[in-house]
Amino acid sequence: MAKIFEFLFDFGGPNSYLAHKMLPDLCARTGAEVVYVPILLGGLFKLTNNQAPMMRYAETPAKQKYEMLEFDRFVKAHAIPFKMNPRFPLNTLHVMRGAIAAQRLACLASYADAVMAAMWHDGADISDPDVVRDVLDKASLDSAALLALADDPQVKAELIANTEAAAKRGAFGVPTFFVGEEMFWGKERLGQVEAALTKS
């Protein structure tokens, strides 16, 4: 039986995108399966009294500059295609509800690939439903079904429940990984995630 680990993400977090791009190779090396868990980062911040780095380090420009340096190093080291979205930060509520819908329609992997690329490679405004519809259509996904299901009250409630459960488990940002109940935060912890997955 393959080992399973969880990946808590929000499309609005660039580090979620970078982790997403790293996961296929990690899974291939470990034989593990990843379960994508959509959460709402803004809601998680409120629940945990956390802030985005641009706010948290607003009065510490040297720290903010170094964070960007490390980010750029990671992108270059792993040759990840990346472009900062000119509209960042974006409201991701609807596309995250869409992720729950995609999970229910068994197409979350393709949905995540399409939306991640649109946000962090193409610079698309994924807060605009018309833009999202076009992104999904180009990915050969059923945009009508996904967008309709994203408005279902049960889907909305599931995204809230995922976010509340994440906070209760100790998560405070994205990307967060769980191997069993052991938590790892940040793309820089992927090596630790891999080590935990390969323990005998």
C-alpha positions, 0 to 999 in steps of 0.5 A, spaced: 500 500 500 502 506 497 504 511 503 499 517 503 501 524 505 496 531 505 498 537 501 494 543 504 494 549 499 491 555 496 492 557 489 493 564 491 500 562 495 506 562 490 509 557 494 503 553 494 505 553 486 512 551 487 510 545 492 505 543 486 511 543 481 515 539 486 510 534 488 510 529 482 518 527 482 517 527 490 512 522 489 515 518 484 522 517 488 518 515 494 512 511 491 507 515 495 501 518 493 499 526 495 492 528 497 490 535 495 486 539 501 483 545 498 483 551 504 482 558 504 488 562 506 485 568 508 480 564 512 486 560 515 490 567 517 484 570 520 483 563 525 491 563 526 492 571 527 497 570 521 499 575 516 502 574 509 509 576 509 508 582 505 504 585 511 508 581 516 515 584 514 512 591 512 517 594 517 523 589 516 525 591 509 531 587 509 527 580 511 522 581 506 528 582 501 531 576 503 525 572 503 524 574 495 532 572 494 530 565 497 524 565 493 528 566 487 533 561 488 528 556 489 525 557 482 532 557 479 535 551 483 529 547 480 528 550 474 520 552 475 517 556 470 514 562 474 512 569 473 509 573 479 502 575 477 501 582 476 494 582 480 497 579 486 494 578 491 488 575 488 481 573 491 481 566 490 475 564 494 471 562 487 477 558 485 478 554 491 471 552 491 472 550 484 477 545 487 472 542 492 468 541 486 473 538 482 475 534 487 468 531 487 468 530 480 474 527 480 478 532 476 482 535 481 489 534 478 487 537 472 484 543 475 489 544 479 494 544 474 490 549 469 489 554 475 496 554 478 499 555 471 494 560 469 495 564 476 503 563 476 505 562 469 500 566 465 498 572 469 491 571 469 486 574 473 483 568 476 478 572 481 474 573 474 469 567 473 469 568 465 477 568 465 477 561 469 471 559 465 476 560 459 482 557 463 478 550 464 475 550 457 482 550 454 484 545 459 478 540 456 475 541 463 467 541 464 467 549 466 460 549 466 459 543 471 465 545 475 463 553 476 456 550 477 458 545 483 462 551 486 456 555 488 453 549 491 452 550 499 455 544 501 461 545 497 462 552 500 461 549 507 466 543 505 472 549 504 470 552 510 470 546 514 477 544 511 480 551 513 477 550 520 480 543 520 487 545 518 487 551 523 485 545 529 491 541 526 496 546 527 497 549 520 497 557 519 499 558 512 501 554 505 503 550 503 502 545 509 504 538 509 501 532 513 505 525 513 500 522 518 499 527 523 506 530 523 506 537 520 511 540 515 510 547 513 513 551 507 516 548 500 523 548 504 520 542 508 519 538 502 526 534 504 523 533 511 517 530 508 520 525 503 524 523 509 518 522 513 515 518 507 521 513 506 522 511 514 521 504 514 
